[in-house]
Amino acid sequence: MSALAASGTAPGGTTGTVRAWGTARLLAGTGSRRRVDLARHRSVHAPLRSYDAAGLAEAAEAVRLLGRGGAAFPVAVKLRSVAPGPRAQVLVNGSEGEPASGKDRALLRLVPHLVLDGAVLVARALGTGRVTVAVSDAEAHASLDAALHERPDRGSFRLQRHDHGFVGGEVRALARAVSGGPALPPGRRVLPTVQGVDGDPTFASNAETFAQLALLAELGPAAYASVGCAEEPGTTLVTLLGDVPHAGVVEVPTGLPLRALLGEGTGPVLVGGYHGTWLADPSDLVLSRPALRAAGVSLGAAVLARLPHDTCALGEASAVAHWLASESAGQCGPCVFGLPALAAGLDDLARGGDAVACLRSRAAPLPGRGACAHPDGAARFVASALEVLAATGELEVHRRQGQCGRPLRYTLPVVAR
């Protein structure tokens, strides 16, 4: 994969090696493997163009910018949904609660000023000076704290540690938590753009989205869209795991074939992380959120993982299903009862059970019934795993032998809260 150039190694944690495919944008200046301080940041990046709310939304729309969290919501639509003025707030969600994903941690540890620039850009466009940055990772928090001490606009920021697990990092749960409430999703009808931090209209997104906005303001729409595919221009960050040529976080132009990142392996592939979709053969797909959506797949947390042949694939799926069940906020029936049942069903199959149809029937009614999308994503993960592992013969091997003979290597990391 000669087009990949090493940009550095994120210090510690699970992000692994950090690389760029071609010329780095988000990861520019990270070759020293240390946090890019303000002086270095200003030497690498040109001053940002100034936008009002309408102008920033127009620029985001011109490059079809989608949020880099799990939902891939159009940034222009979200910007237009927040009433500008001094009551508006900006929330940078740096919690990244999924163990398989390392991209936001890499940004916050290595290039925090790019993320902070994006947050200030949005705040100024909305006519507010109130920005909250919430992170769970200790190294990311230290990096941001050091970066804020270098900035003349540090008075606009509130930096908070937020360590409330996977569901607690859902944007509505996060907005409640930083407002002094419980880290619980309030329901799907409560939109942060209307009622977010402290009950105020809030533009909330993940760290990479703010970094992308900073690049857009630096480059302008035409230069921003000069790389990548037409339906989603620019570059994006992806975390690669398992049987791949280069594991770690990589910045790549959109439109790249998935096989270029995944290599020539033949194991099952997980696209989108632990709320994502298993595929037996993703070779005809490209790295574009609109293109993947058209194929019935979400890029989600931008995790691409291929299982190696020396791990128990069914065990890997079961371990993640148990982790997803453990990360429930405990406030809705689909999570409290449904997710443990899915994990137990996968355990039964691993021991030689054959109740595949029963397990599928347990997964089918879960989507759309919780206060957040956690049961939806968990059901998608399990249902697609059943489909792929049946097609590859994995389920039949376990049914006949009560095991597959391969150990569980935890290629897909799980972290207990």
Stockholm file with secondary structure:
# STOCKHOLM 1.0

chainA/1-417         MSALAASGTAPGGTTGTVRAWGTARLLAGTGSRRRVDLARHRSVHAPLRSYDAAGLAEAAEAVRLLGRGGAAFPVAVKLRSVAPGPRAQVLVNGSEGEPASGKDRALLRLVPHLVLDGAVLVARALGTGRVTVAVSDAEAHASLDAALHERPDRGSFRLQRHDHGFVGGEVRALARAVSGGPALPPGRRVLPTVQGVDGDPTFASNAETFAQLALLAELGPAAYASVGCAEEPGTTLVTLLGDVPHAGVVEVPTGLPLRALLGEGTGPVLVGGYHGTWLADPSDLVLSRPALRAAGVSLGAAVLARLPHDTCALGEASAVAHWLASESAGQCGPCVFGLPALAAGLDDLARGGDAVACLRSRAAPLPGRGACAHPDGAARFVASALEVLAATGELEVHRRQGQCGRPLRYTLPVVAR
#=GR chainA/1-417 SS CTTEEEEEECSSTTCCEEEEESSCSTTTTCTTSSCCCHHHHHHHSCCCCCCCHHHHHHHHHHTTCBCSSSSCCBHHHHHHHSCCSTTCEEEEEECCCCTTCCHHHHHHHHCHHHHHHHHHHHHHHHTCCCEEEEECCHHHHHHHHHHHHHCTTGGGEEEEECCCHHHHTSHHHHHHHHTTSCSSCCCTTCCTTTSCGGGSCEEEEEHHHHHHHHHHHHHHHHHHTTSEETTEESEEEEEEEESSSSCEEEEEETTCBHHHHHTTCCSCEEESGGGSEEESCCTTCBSCHHHHHHTTCCCTTTEEEECCTTSCHHHHHHHHHHHHHHTCCSCSHIIIIIHHHHHHHHHHHHTTCCCHHHHHHHHTTCTTCSSSSHHHHHHHHHHHHHHHHHHTTHHHHHHHHSSCSCCCCCSSCCCCC
#=GC SS_cons         CTTEEEEEECSSTTCCEEEEESSCSTTTTCTTSSCCCHHHHHHHSCCCCCCCHHHHHHHHHHTTCBCSSSSCCBHHHHHHHSCCSTTCEEEEEECCCCTTCCHHHHHHHHCHHHHHHHHHHHHHHHTCCCEEEEECCHHHHHHHHHHHHHCTTGGGEEEEECCCHHHHTSHHHHHHHHTTSCSSCCCTTCCTTTSCGGGSCEEEEEHHHHHHHHHHHHHHHHHHTTSEETTEESEEEEEEEESSSSCEEEEEETTCBHHHHHTTCCSCEEESGGGSEEESCCTTCBSCHHHHHHTTCCCTTTEEEECCTTSCHHHHHHHHHHHHHHTCCSCSHIIIIIHHHHHHHHHHHHTTCCCHHHHHHHHTTCTTCSSSSHHHHHHHHHHHHHHHHHHTTHHHHHHHHSSCSCCCCCSSCCCCC
//
